[in-house]
Amino acid sequence: MSNFRNHVQLIGNVGEDPKITLLDGGRKVARFPMATNEYYTNNQGEKIQNTDWHQVVAWGKTADILEKYTAKGSEIGVQGKIKTRSYTTEDGNQRYVTEIVADEVLLLGSKAAQEAGEPKTPRSKTSKKTSAKKDA
């Protein structure tokens, strides 16, 4: 039952190429926005798309996979948890940031492109599971 606490699973599209940062000690972090879409039909019969944006952070091997195989527009699945942090701006204002900390990533796209090792290309609708556990 503890696996249900603070557990997030999303399928969506990478909004920008992941920003990769190499920290002191060789630790790697990837940050990117992710869009998830919900579709419904309103009372007038029109199909409506609702898009939500999420900030995603991934560390270590998961960041390596994102750097190598994803780009803006790539369809991916993310599993992790929600974290909120705060900081103070230079002018003294308190800011809060809510992020999805990705433990695992599922690349959704063409099998041929993944097997050929073609990096940085948006994927089509077929899938192949590629994941890495967070090494924090």
Residue, then its C-alpha position, 0 to 999 in steps of 0.5 A: m500500500s505504501n507504493f500509492r503514496n506520492h506516486v505519479q504516472l504520466i504519458g505525454n510529450v516533451g515540451e522542449d529538449p531536455k536541459i542537461t546539467l552536469l553537477d560537481g562529482g559527475r552527477k547529471v540532471a535533466r529538466f524539461p516541461m512535459a505536456t499531457n492532453e485530455y480530450y472530451t466532447n462538450n455539450q455542443g458536440e465539439k471535441i475539446q483538448n485540455t493540455d496540462w504542463h508539468q515540470v519534470v526532473a530526472w537524475g543519473k541514468t534516467a537523465d542519460i536516457l532522456e539526453k540520448y533518446t528524447a527531444k521536443g515532441s517525443e512521446i514518453g511515459v514518466q513514473g515518479k513523485i511530486k515534489t514542491r520546493s521554495y526559494t527566495t528571489e533577489d527582490g525578496n519574494q518567496r517562490y514555489v515550484t512543483e516538479i515531477v521527479a522521475d524515477e523511471v521513463l518509458l520511451l514511446g516511439s518507433k521500435a526501428a528508430q530506438e534499435a538503430g540508436e537514433p538519438k533526439t528524434p520525436r517518436s511515433k505511436t509504437s512503443k518499447k519499454t526503456s527505463a532506468k531506476k533513479d540512482a539517488 
